[in-house]
């Protein structure tokens, strides 16, 4: 009503372009109103939390990583690509369908391992999809979707180093990325078995690999899929091998805000459907068993038993 | 803000740290100690090198002042983070023998500390040099000429006449430079030195309590810097010169700058 009363006054002083814009806005309001009242089962009151926020803003904010190959990273055209990115786009499609908003805007926001949890908590991003391990500490701060990937923590070493497994690391320098589960595990191993390793904790995966390449460390411990991704960045990937008995399993999930059952159900359903229908299996082949950007290297990561079990019965369980 | 405050859990600081070293309070204090050690060592290096370079820049002739100017411009104009990476990753590669010894003969902790001190010290030295130079230039040419006329050689003029006054003039800028050094020492977290900001990031990663980690580290840096600031106020008061910036001007007889 207010708007209708004001518009004649406004029209008289506005240029034709603006009047068109105004008309368009009126039209838009009518359409939105129509959707709200006559549209579908999702009337305004049914939506809560993140879905309501997305609908009201007309935008979904997706947090991604910048160099987590092959999960979420920039390719040579500066587009965000990767296994996790493909999966989160399925979620975005499901959100569009559910909210009946085919033109929903997708805002891609790069996050780091330091800011991803605060950004979920303060609502800057609605969902984060990268290579985030679902664990109990984090579950107290954020919610995790059904797992999208399961990795084992192993070692990347130079092919001719002679290192086969963890016992070979006695008295050697080992690099880990600061803040990873691998750092916790290797320090435990060092304490318990008195291995006298020197543990270097580097800032990020790229720097860890640089530390390995420069000869400062003989091994780099991390999630095997990420190690394969780092190896793909090397000048001569064939010089490097992934070895060792996995010291732990890690389940990667998408991060959501805590206590939002409606949004989590939608995300979980989407992931579960992709995993059981074989769509996620195709994505696995695309990202882990075919040449990927930027160098066209094939990571050749075998489809593990853990992954088979996950795709058979999707779940959001954390391993630790 | 209210909801945030309510959601904070300060008990995480009493939980055992992931590396088995004790509680997270102790874990942060370890970082606190490394920050202090790194800052103090870097500051000593900066003060010595900076003084030499600053003096060189005020020497007569062309060669030595140019040398000093080149040093200052290089170290002042390349970002600190870039310098750290050059020292840590590039330098050992271009000096094969020494570089390999450095990378493989020394413990990683020692490598990180040496690199951190060297990088932060030489960077800050460029800034100290400029302050020393401006302190000396503030004295005017009369004192130097008088000293030389008395038969002192150039080094004696600097040691006995120019520097004692120049240092006292620049005490306020030197103390604030030391504060900068403490804050800049956080860059060493990027090469894995377990200083304060590195430890707080680890705390965030392993407990997922990022807000608590950020708040704690802010307070700890605040405590260090506040202490240094108060101490430097006393130092500034004790060393200020009548007639110069900040000094008591009441019994000044003639107008100096």
Interface residues (C-beta under 8 A of the other chain):
Chain A: X113 X114 X115 X117 X118 X137 X138 X140 X141 X142 X173 X178 X179 X180 X183 X184 X187 X188 X191 X198 X199 X200 X201 X202 X203 X207 X210 X214 X215 X216 X217
Chain B: X18 X19 X20 X89 X92 X93 X100 X103 X104 X107 X108 X109 X111 X189 X190 X191 X192 X194 X198 X201 X202 X204 X205 X206 X207 X208 X209 X210 X211
